[in-house]
Amino acid sequence: MGNRDRFINVMCYKEVDRVPINLVGPWVDTLERWKKEGLPEGIDVHHYLGVDNFGIKIINISGETGIFPLFEEKIIKEDKETKIFIDRYGRVVKDFKSHTSMPHWLEFPVKTKEDLERIIDEKFNPDSINLRYSEKWFEKLQKARKENESLILIDGGCYYNNLRSLAGIDGASYLFYDAPEIVHELFERINYFCIEGIERASRYIKIDIIGFGEDIAFKNGPLVSPIMFEKFIFPRYKKVMEFANSKGIYLTWYDSDGDLRKLIPYYLKVGINCLAPCEVASGMSCPDLRKTFGKDLKMIGGIDKREIAKGKKEIDREIERNKALIEEGGYIPGIDHSVSSDIPFDNYRYYIDKLVKVIDKR
């Protein structure tokens, strides 16, 4: 059985020989630490640990569904420690060179509703739809058709993510109140691009899963109220999921940090049925979520990275905490975000070895 079939079977509560693992990437700092602790130079850590065949390979064949064209990236200023640059969303960003951290966003391109109107006209223009499907998109499509082991993913939309990236969290929050009609227009255009992407891709290939990348929550709950979510975002999710279902796409991968529990009933109502990475520090314990929402909710991640950093006893306890869920199905285990540099290499090696023993059902 291949990993694609394993993933689909697990998410449909069917039998598998082993459950795949969601192998997330370590920080650059983490890899530098691990090289000092025994990881050989120039080799992929998961290949070195013998688990490359257990990971889930995803090919995203979406056309451009967000900003198009992207802003030109350029460095404004840099020194030995930091660099200040304009990123693909047009933000002015300060970032450290020597270690991994959250960027410091100094300025956003959208400061007023007029700015948002202008960017919608320039970067979300439906008349440029055909330009979004370049030769590169067709090459990716051809590659996907040949790789039977890969999950084929299509974009369902990054609605809040696009608004927040353009205006910042504070700016986005004000725009919901000060310029609702413009925000509706932005989300409607993203929705159009996503539905068009599903339509075009499904002419050539069977799509396995529809993805959403929102980062719509933080530790204590959503960054938008459920009322605003229901007004602005829910209708677009409903529309795109209905269209996806009409094309035989029923599995989802909804990616967001933070505590999503107040929004989960809305997700399930439209058929968004799988969440990742299920950040335990934000109250997104996968066994608890299963008790609350039942088997309709599937999950990816949910292994607390803080426990992996502590030691073998804590790793054993963390895997045991999720063991029943691994056995039940509808759950793909993995560290609940990226692999941070406080995790020693011996701990990570032990975690992988221990998890491999649990996921093998033969």
C-alpha positions in Angstrom: 0.0 0.0 0.0 1.3 3.4 -1.0 1.3 6.6 1.2 -1.4 8.2 -0.9 -3.7 5.3 -0.3 -2.7 5.1 3.4 -3.6 8.8 3.9 -7.0 8.5 2.2 -7.8 5.2 4.0 -6.9 6.6 7.4 -9.0 9.7 6.8 -11.9 7.4 5.7 -11.5 5.1 8.8 -10.4 2.2 6.6 -7.7 -0.4 7.2 -4.1 0.4 6.5 -0.8 -1.5 7.0 0.7 1.5 8.7 -0.4 5.1 9.4 1.6 7.8 7.6 3.4 10.5 9.7 3.2 14.2 8.9 7.0 14.9 8.8 7.3 18.7 9.3 10.5 20.6 8.7 13.1 21.6 11.3 14.2 25.2 11.6 17.6 26.2 10.1 18.8 26.7 13.7 17.6 23.2 14.6 19.5 21.6 11.8 22.7 23.6 12.8 22.3 22.3 16.4 21.7 18.7 15.2 24.8 18.7 13.0 26.8 19.4 16.2 24.9 16.5 17.9 25.5 13.9 15.2 23.5 14.6 12.1 25.8 14.2 9.1 26.3 17.1 6.7 24.4 17.2 3.4 21.8 14.5 4.2 18.0 14.9 4.9 17.3 14.2 8.5 14.3 12.0 7.8 16.2 10.0 5.2 19.0 9.6 7.8 16.4 8.4 10.3 14.9 6.0 7.8 11.4 7.5 7.7 11.3 9.2 4.3 8.9 6.5 3.1 6.5 7.3 5.9 6.0 11.0 5.0 3.1 12.4 3.0 4.2 14.0 -0.3 1.8 16.7 -1.5 1.7 18.3 -5.0 -0.3 21.6 -4.9 -1.7 22.1 -8.4 -3.6 25.3 -7.7 -3.2 28.2 -10.1 -2.4 31.5 -8.5 -5.4 32.1 -6.2 -4.1 35.1 -4.2 -2.0 38.1 -5.1 -1.1 38.1 -8.8 1.4 39.3 -9.8 3.3 39.2 -6.5 5.0 42.3 -5.3 8.7 42.6 -6.3 10.9 41.4 -3.4 13.9 43.6 -2.7 16.3 44.3 0.1 16.1 47.8 1.6 18.8 47.6 4.2 20.9 44.9 5.8 23.8 44.4 8.2 25.5 41.4 9.8 22.5 40.6 12.1 19.4 41.7 10.3 17.9 42.6 6.9 15.0 44.9 6.1 13.2 44.0 2.8 9.9 44.2 0.9 8.3 40.7 0.6 5.9 39.2 -1.9 2.9 40.8 -0.1 4.4 44.3 -0.4 5.2 44.4 3.4 8.3 46.0 4.8 9.8 43.2 7.0 12.7 43.1 9.4 14.2 39.6 9.9 17.2 38.1 11.7 19.9 36.4 9.6 21.5 34.3 12.3 18.4 32.6 13.9 14.8 31.6 13.2 12.1 33.9 14.6 8.9 35.5 13.7 9.5 38.4 11.3 8.9 41.9 12.4 6.4 43.6 10.0 7.2 47.2 9.9 4.7 48.4 7.3 1.8 47.0 5.3 0.8 48.0 1.8 -2.9 48.5 2.9 -3.4 51.3 5.3 -6.8 52.6 4.1 -9.8 51.2 2.3 -8.6 53.1 -0.8 -5.3 51.1 -0.7 -7.3 47.9 -0.6 -9.5 49.0 -3.5 -6.4 49.7 -5.6 -4.7 46.4 -4.8 -7.9 44.5 -5.6 -7.9 46.1 -9.0 -4.2 45.5 -9.5 -3.6 42.1 -7.9 -7.0 40.4 -8.0 -8.2 41.2 -11.5 -10.5 38.5 -12.9 -9.6 39.7 -16.4 -6.1 38.3 -15.9 -7.3 34.8 -15.0 -5.5 33.1 -17.9 -2.2 34.6 -17.0 -2.4 32.8 -13.6 -2.2 29.4 -15.5 1.4 29.5 -16.8 3.4 26.8 -18.4 4.8 26.1 -15.0 1.3 25.2 -13.8 0.8 22.7 -16.6 4.3 21.2 -15.8 3.2 20.7 -12.2 -0.1 19.1 -13.4 1.8 16.7 -15.7 4.1 15.8 -12.8 1.2 15.2 -10.5 -0.4 12.8 -13.1 2.8 10.7 -13.1 3.3 10.5 -9.3 0.8 8.0 -8.0 2.3 8.2 -4.5 1.6 11.9 -4.0 -1.5 13.5 -2.7 -2.9 15.9 -5.1 -4.1 19.1 -3.4 -6.0 22.1 -4.8 -6.5 25.5 -3.2 -9.9 26.3 -1.5 -8.7 29.8 -0.6 -6.7 31.9 1.9 -9.3 34.6 2.6 -8.4 36.0 6.0 -4.7 35.2 5.3 -4.6 37.4 2.3 -6.4 40.3 4.0 -4.2 40.0 7.1 -1.0 39.8 5.0 -1.9 43.0 3.2 -3.2 45.0 6.1 -1.9 43.4 9.3 -4.1 42.0 12.0 -5.2 45.4 13.3 -5.7 46.8 9.8 -7.8 43.7 8.8 -9.9 44.0 11.9 -10.8 47.7 11.2 -11.5 46.9 7.5 -14.2 44.4 8.4 -16.0 47.3 10.1 -14.9 50.3 8.0 -15.0 48.9 4.5 -17.2 45.7 4.6 -18.2 46.0 0.9 -14.5 46.1 -0.2 -13.6 43.1 2.0 -16.5 41.2 0.5 -15.2 42.1 -3.0 -11.7 40.8 -2.1 -13.1 37.5 -0.8 -15.4 37.1 -3.7 -12.6 37.4 -6.2 -10.4 34.9 -4.3 -13.4 32.6 -4.3 -13.8 32.9 -8.0 -10.1 32.2 -8.6 -10.3 29.0 -6.4 -13.4 27.7 -8.1 -11.8 28.3 -11.5 -8.7 26.5 -10.4 -10.7 23.4 -9.3 -12.6 23.5 -12.6 -9.5 23.7 -14.7 -7.5 21.1 -12.8 -10.3 18.5 -12.6 -10.4 18.4 -16.4 -7.0 16.6 -16.3 -6.6 14.9 -13.0 -8.4 13.4 -10.0 -7.9 15.8 -7.0 -7.6 14.1 -3.6 -7.9 17.0 -1.2 -8.8 20.7 -1.0 -6.6 22.9 1.1 -7.1 26.1 3.1 -4.2 28.1 4.6 -5.6 30.8 6.9 -3.7 31.2 10.2 -6.9 32.6 11.5 -6.4 32.0 15.2 -3.9 32.6 18.1 -3.4 30.9 21.5 -6.6 32.1 23.0 -9.0 31.9 20.1 -9.8 33.1 16.6 -8.5 36.5 15.3 -12.0 37.2 14.0 -15.2 36.8 15.9 -17.6 33.9 15.0 -20.1 36.6 13.9 -17.7 38.2 11.5 -16.5 34.8 10.3 -20.0 33.8 9.5 -20.7 37.0 7.7 -17.5 37.3 5.6 -15.7 33.9 5.3 -18.3 31.2 5.8 -20.2 31.9 2.6 -17.1 31.5 0.5 -16.1 28.3 2.2 -19.6 27.0 1.6 -19.5 27.9 -2.1 -16.1 26.4 -2.8 -16.8 23.2 -0.8 -20.1 22.6 -2.7 -18.2 23.0 -5.9 -15.4 20.7 -4.7 -17.9 18.1 -3.7 -19.5 18.2 -7.1 -16.1 17.3 -8.5 -15.7 14.3 -6.1 -13.4 16.1 -3.6 -14.4 15.5 0.0 -11.2 15.5 2.0 -9.8 18.8 3.3 -6.6 20.1 4.9 -7.3 23.3 6.8 -4.0 24.8 8.1 -4.0 27.3 11.0 -2.2 27.8 14.2 -4.0 28.6 17.4 -7.3 27.7 19.0 -10.0 27.1 16.4 -12.6 25.5 18.6 -15.1 28.3 18.2 -15.0 28.0 14.5 -15.0 24.1 14.1 -18.8 23.9 14.0 -18.8 26.2 11.0 -16.1 24.1 9.3 -18.0 20.9 9.8 -21.2 22.5 8.5 -19.7 23.1 5.1 -17.6 19.9 4.9 -14.2 21.2 6.0 -13.3 18.1 7.9 -9.6 18.0 8.7 -7.5 20.5 10.7 -3.7 20.9 11.0 -1.4 21.3 12.9 -3.6 21.1 16.0 -1.4 23.2 18.3 -1.6 21.6 21.8 -0.4 24.8 23.6 -3.6 26.5 22.2 -5.9 23.9 23.7 -6.1 21.9 20.4 -5.5 18.5 22.0 -6.5 15.9 19.4 -8.0 13.3 21.8 -10.1 16.1 23.4 -11.3 17.4 20.0 -12.4 13.9 19.0 -14.4 13.6 22.2 -16.1 17.0 21.5 -16.7 16.8 17.8 -16.7 13.1 17.1 -15.3 11.2 14.1 -16.5 13.8 11.6 -13.5 15.9 12.5 -10.2 14.5 11.3 -6.8 15.9 12.4 -3.2 16.1 11.4 -0.4 17.0 13.9 -1.2 17.2 17.5 2.1 16.0 19.0 3.2 18.7 21.4 6.7 19.9 20.4 7.3 21.2 24.0 7.1 17.6 25.3 9.5 16.3 22.6 12.1 18.9 23.8 11.9 17.6 27.4 13.1 13.9 27.3 12.2 10.3 26.6 9.7 9.9 29.5 7.7 12.9 28.2 8.0 11.6 24.6 6.6 8.3 25.7 3.7 10.0 27.5 2.9 12.3 24.5 2.8 9.4 22.0 0.7 7.3 24.4 -1.7 10.2 24.8 -2.4 10.0 21.1 -2.1 6.3 20.6 -5.8 5.5 20.8 -6.5 8.1 18.1 -3.8 6.7 15.8 -5.5 3.3 16.2 -9.0 4.6 15.6 -8.3 6.5 12.4 -9.1 9.9 11.1 -5.8 11.1 12.5 -2.3 11.6 11.1 0.3 12.2 13.8 3.0 14.8 13.6 4.7 17.6 15.6 2.2 20.5 16.0 4.1 22.9 13.9 7.8 23.1 12.8 10.6 21.4 14.7 12.1 24.1 17.0 15.7 24.4 18.0 15.1 23.5 21.7 14.6 19.8 20.6 17.9 17.8 20.9 18.7 15.5 18.1 18.6 12.4 20.4 15.1 13.4 21.5 13.9 13.7 17.9 15.5 10.4 16.9 13.8 8.7 19.9 10.5 10.4 19.0 10.7 9.1 15.4 11.7 5.6 16.4 8.9 5.4 19.0 6.3 6.7 16.7 7.2 4.3 13.9 6.6 1.4 16.2 3.1 2.7 17.1 2.0 3.5 13.5 2.8 0.0 12.1 -0.3 -2.1 12.2 1.1 -5.2 10.6 
